[in-house]
Amino acid sequence: MPLNLTMNISTVALALIALPAFAGDIVRGKVLFKDCRACHSVIDETETVILRGGRTGPNLYGVVGRHAGSVPNFPYSTSMVAAGRNGLRWNEEDFVVYVKDATSFLRAYLGDDTARGKMAYKLRDTAKARDVWAYLESVTNAP
């Protein structure tokens, strides 16, 4: 086998082995979600409660891949609605940055220093945010 092909296969194999190190821990995410439950529930489209929580924040069922600010009848900030209209669809990368500081994220995303988010809670630990995302992926369906 040519050296370049061997090196490429080895590089891909090492990358695949390393991937789980970056994946969130679903079990830990479920435990961490208890803080999120103060404001958020996870209730599916048939109204089956997956996880009962508050209603101050939007239902997080189906958040994976959903346009930001798009849960019907939820009073989002105008900045969150604008982010969704500008193409923001929730993915792990944006979620992790958003939960660290919602207002800072929206200001950067929209390029607007006056943008504001309503979420006051801040989850600054990247690994923990990835764990919560992994949990949400495990209990919700992407659109």
C-alpha positions, 0 to 999 in steps of 0.5 A, a space after each residue: 500500500 502506498 505510504 500516503 494511502 496508509 497515512 490517510 487511513 491511519 488519520 481517519 481511523 484516529 479521528 473516528 476513535 477520537 470522536 466519542 471524546 467530543 460527544 456529550 454524555 446523555 446520562 449526565 445531560 439528563 441529570 444536568 437538565 434538572 436546572 433547565 427544568 425550572 423553565 423548560 419542559 419536553 412534551 412531544 407533539 401528542 402532548 405526551 410529557 417526556 419531562 415535566 418542567 416550567 413554561 417560562 422557556 419554550 418546550 424543548 421537544 424537537 429543538 434539534 434542527 428547529 428554527 430559533 424562535 419558532 415554537 407557536 404561541 411562545 413569547 420569544 424576544 424579538 432578537 430570537 425571532 430575528 435570529 430564526 428568520 436569519 437562518 438560525 437552526 439549533 445545532 450543537 455548536 450554536 446551542 453550546 455558545 447560546 447557553 453560555 450567554 444568550 444575549 452575547 450569542 444573539 448580539 454576535 449572531 445578528 451583528 446587533 449590539 442592542 439584541 437581547 435574549 430572555 434566558 437568564 440562566 448561563 451554562 458556561 461549561 462546554 462539556 456540560 452544555 454538550 451533555 445537555 444537547 446529547 440528552 435533548 437529541 436523545 429525547 426529541 425528533 429533529 424536524 
